[in-house]
Amino acid sequence: MANTENTEESKDSQEQRNSRGSRKSTENTTAKKRPGPMEVLRQARGQLAELTGMEAESVSSFEQTEDGWALEVEVLELERVPDTMSLMASYQVELDPDGQLTGYRRVRRYERGRADARRSGGQ
């Protein structure tokens, strides 16, 4: 009888260890599932294209923030001939830590062939 009790106690303690181990395994898997910077860039470009119908041409700014990720993405809004007259736009894109788009807004429109105006202090 005592041997049966020990066996049941062993099973219970083994189940507890397995339960703790699977919890740790799940936590580690969740932590490892977070996308890296390149995956975040790919996701951001794809999600923005899906929402706006415009393909991203480049990413001009990219940083990790307290709330996730912030990017500035350049898109072709209106194709013109010659190409230097095409209308481009910069979109500020925000993503959560998992790389899911949480918001975007157009912050600038410009012709492809135009450089930003130079700003100098006081002039």
N, C-alpha and C positions, 0 to 999 in steps of 0.2 A: 504494500500500500504506500509506504514512504517513497518507494522508487517511482511509483506512478505520479505522486505529487511533485517530485523533483523534475520529472519529465515535463509535466504541465507548466511548472515554473520556468523551465528552460525554454519552452515554446513561447510563453508570454514575454520573457526577456528578449528572445530572438526577434519576435514580432515588433517589440518596441525599438530595437536597434535598427531593424529593417525600415520601420516607419521614419525614424530620424534620418537614416541614410537616404531614403527616397525624397524626403523633404529637402535635404541639403542638395541632392542631385537636381531637384527641380529649381531650387534657388540659383544654383550654379548655371543651369541651362538658361534661365531667364536672364541672368547677368550677361551671359555670352551671346544672347540673341540681339543685344543692342548693336545697331549697325555702325560701322566705322565711317570715317569722313567720305571716302569714295562712294560708298553705298548711299549715304545721305545725299550726296550731290546727284547721283543717278535718280534717286527717288524724287528729289525736289524738281529736277528738270522734267521728269515724266509726269508728275502730278500737275505741275504748272501748265504743261502742254495740253493735258487732258481737260483742264478747267478753262483755259483761254482759247484753245485751238491754234496756238502759235508755238512753234518749236523754239526752244532756247538755243541761242547761238554760242553763248559763253556765260561763264560765271565770273563776275568781276570782284566779288567780295564774298567771303565765307568765314564764319566764326562760330564757335560754340559759346552759348550763353547759359545763364542760370536756368532758363526755361527750355532749352533745347538747342536749336541752331538758327542762325540768321544768315541769309544770303542775299546778294544782289545779282539778278539774272538779266542778261541782255537778250532781247528777242527782236525778230524782224516783224514789225507791225504792218508795213505796207511796202511791197516791192515796187521799185521804179527803175526806169532806164534813163540815164546810166545808173549803175548800182550805187554809186556814191550819193545819189539823191534819195535812196530808199529811206523810209522812216523806221527808226529803231526806237526801242523803249527799254528803260531799266525798271525792273520790278523788284521790290523788296519782298522777300519770301521768308516766312517764319515757320519753323517745324518744331514738333515736340522732340523729346530725347530719343524717341524711336524712329524719327525720320518721317513722321506723318505731317503733312502740310496743315497748319492751323490758321494761316492767313496770308494774304498777299495784297500788294497795292502797287500801282504804277507810280513811280516817283519822278520820272523824267522821260521826255520824248525828244528825239533829235534826229537830224539827218546823218546817215552813216559817214559821210565825208567830212563832217564838222568836228573840230576838236572843242573841248570845253574852253570857255573864255578864261584867260589868265587873270588871276586875282592877285593884286599886290597890296600890301599894307599902306593905306592912306593915299593911294594914287588913283 
